[in-house]
Amino acid sequence: VQLQASGGGQVMAGGSLTLSCAASGPYVRNLVLAWFRQAPGKEREFVGTIGTAGARTYYPESMKGRFTISRDNAKDNAKMTVYLQMNSVKPEDTAVYYCAAGTLWPEMRPGMYEYWGQGTQVTVSS
């Protein structure tokens, strides 16, 4: 399984940004996908996760309301894309954002995810 995150960049506080994670590989559509973020000097933080069919999502309380995860299961069973819509961004949202794939639900611990993308930098300026 391969994950490729993209869409990061610089955005003004209060703005919006959408990140994408292109996933490919066998049985990828059977995997749970999640987003994490890591700011300099801080631990990796769970942002949210989406189930295999995209019908259910889970966010920690700190992420509810401004972040939305969605999933596009392409016709090709070996590919799919997961999105992270970020609204009303704040300077404290500045971090490298990672997508991850695993089999547990809902799982907030980064160590429980088997596959990781390379991360995409999001910088929010005030």
N, C-alpha and C positions, 0 to 999 in steps of 0.2 A: 504494500500500500504506500502510495506517495501523496503527500499533501503539499500544496503550493499556495501560500498566502500572498495576497496582493491588495493594493488599494490604499496603502498608508500614505501619509504625507503631512503637510502642515496645514492647519485649519485654525481659524479664529475662534476664540471662546464664544459659545452660543451657536456655533454652526453645526453642520452635520457632515458625516462621512460614512461611506459604506465600504467595508472590507469584504473581500472574497477569499474563499479557500477552495481551490480546485483539488478534488480527491480522485484518485484513480487506483485501480488494482482489483484483484479478485475479491468478491464478497464485500466490496466497499459499501454497497447499499445496505448491508446488514449491520453496519457499524454505527455507533452513537458518535456524533461529532460535538466538539466543544471548543469554546474560545477561552484562552487565558491571556493574561497580560503581565508584563514584568517591567517595572520602573527601575531606574538605576539605584542600586543599593537595597532593593527590596525583594521579597520573595515573590515567586510566581503566584498570581492571583486568579482565581476562577471568575470568569465573566458570565458564563451560561452554557447550556448544552441543549441539543435538540435530538429527538429520537429518530429511529431508523426511517419511519414513514413521514417524518416532519410534522406530525399532528400534535406532538407534545413538546413543550419547552420547559426548562427550569432555570431560574435565575436566583442568585442570592439576593437578599433584601437590598443590599447596597447597590445592586445593578438594575433593580426593577424600575421601570418607567422611562428610562432613557436609552436602553439597549434592547434591540430586537434581533433575534436569530431566526433565519429562515433557511429553507433547504430546497434545492432543485434537483430531484432525481431524474437525470437524463434518461433517454430511451436506451442508451448504452448501459447495460447493467454494471459495467466496470468503471463508470464515471459518475460523478455528481459534484455539485457546487453548494457550498454553505456560505451564507452571508451574515455579516454582523452590521446592522444599521445602528449608527451612533448618533444620537440627537442631543442638542443642548450641551455640547461638549464643554468640559472644564479643563483648566490647566492641569489639574490632578489626574486627568485621563491620559496624560502623556506617558507613553510606554511603548515597548515592543509587544505587539499582539501576535499570539500564536494560535493556530488551530491544531486540534488534536483529535485522534480517533481511538475508540475503545469499544468495549462491550458491556460495560456496567452502566446502570441507570438508577437514580441520577448520581453521578460521581463527580465530586468536587476536588478530589486529590489528584494533583498532576502526575504523581507516581503510578497511578492506576491506568494511565492511558498508554497504549502500546506504540502509537504512531504520532509523529509530530512534524509540522511544517517548519520552515526556516524562520518565520517571523517577519512582520512588517512594522516599520516604525511609524507611530502616530505622535505628532507634536502639536500641542494646542497652545497657542499664544494668546495672551490676554490683551 
